[in-house]
């Protein structure tokens, strides 16, 4: 049995986002770079996948500063280790950051810091699974698949709307 995956491109303050989903869960949320070829998946032209409509509404609320948590069905595909890391990412509160070292401690393996960083970088659910909230141990902005300028923007946006805003976090 083949599961049909639908794709929609959504404009955002950070550029185009490609969201893909079945009829019941999201399969990926990624920033589209100009040099990237469009997905070969079927692009949504009608209300075929209500989960994409729900994603679009929740993302709009997030960028307006009124949504701090997402309530979306997503399907992680990966190893047990990867799923554990992504699960811990989902527990980092809006407007807060932790280090890669702290994230590795939270999964119970402080020595897995590099593997945690690699797994963080392979997160297919940008913003919704908040890998942008993970920073270097020294507090620096490091590693973000969507480019560091987006990570900075997201952290500043969340700080501003959570009451933790100064001039800029970084």
Residue pairs with C-beta under 8 A, 6 or more apart in sequence:
3 22
4 22
4 23
4 42
5 20
5 21
5 22
5 27
5 41
5 42
6 20
6 21
6 22
6 41
6 42
6 43
6 44
6 48
6 49
6 52
7 18
7 19
7 20
7 39
7 41
7 42
7 43
7 44
8 18
8 19
8 43
8 44
8 49
8 52
8 56
9 16
9 17
9 18
9 19
9 32
9 38
9 43
10 16
10 17
10 19
10 55
10 56
10 59
11 17
12 59
12 63
13 63
13 153
14 31
14 146
14 150
14 153
14 154
15 31
15 32
15 150
16 31
16 32
17 29
17 30
17 31
17 32
17 59
17 126
18 28
18 29
18 30
18 31
18 32
18 38
18 39
19 26
19 28
19 29
19 52
19 55
19 56
20 26
20 27
20 28
20 29
20 39
20 41
21 27
21 49
21 51
21 52
21 55
22 49
22 51
22 75
23 48
23 49
23 50
23 51
24 51
24 73
25 51
25 73
25 74
25 75
26 51
26 52
26 55
26 72
26 73
26 74
26 75
26 125
26 128
27 74
27 75
27 124
28 124
28 125
29 55
29 124
29 125
29 126
29 127
29 128
30 124
30 126
31 126
31 145
31 146
31 147
31 150
32 38
44 52
47 53
51 72
51 73
54 72
55 72
55 128
58 67
58 70
58 71
58 72
59 127
61 67
62 68
62 70
62 127
63 157
65 157
65 160
65 161
68 94
68 95
68 158
68 161
68 162
69 94
70 127
70 128
72 128
74 125
74 128
74 129
76 82
76 83
76 86
76 124
76 125
77 124
78 86
78 119
78 122
81 107
81 112
81 115
81 119
82 119
82 122
84 107
85 103
85 107
85 116
85 119
85 120
86 119
86 123
86 125
86 129
88 103
88 106
88 107
89 103
89 120
89 123
89 129
89 130
89 131
89 133
89 134
90 129
90 130
91 106
92 98
92 130
92 133
92 134
94 130
94 158
94 161
94 162
95 158
95 159
95 161
95 162
95 163
95 164
96 133
96 162
97 133
97 134
97 135
97 155
97 169
98 106
98 133
98 134
98 135
99 134
99 135
99 136
99 137
99 139
100 113
100 116
100 117
100 120
100 134
100 135
100 136
100 137
100 142
100 143
101 110
101 113
101 137
103 116
103 120
103 134
104 110
104 111
104 112
104 113
104 115
104 116
107 116
117 143
120 131
120 134
120 143
121 131
121 143
121 144
121 145
122 145
123 129
123 131
123 145
126 132
126 145
126 146
127 154
131 144
131 145
132 144
132 146
132 150
132 151
132 154
132 155
133 155
133 158
134 143
135 141
135 142
136 142
140 170
141 148
141 151
141 152
141 155
141 170
142 148
144 150
144 151
152 168
152 169
152 170
155 169
155 170
156 165
156 168
156 169
156 170
158 164
159 165
159 166
159 169
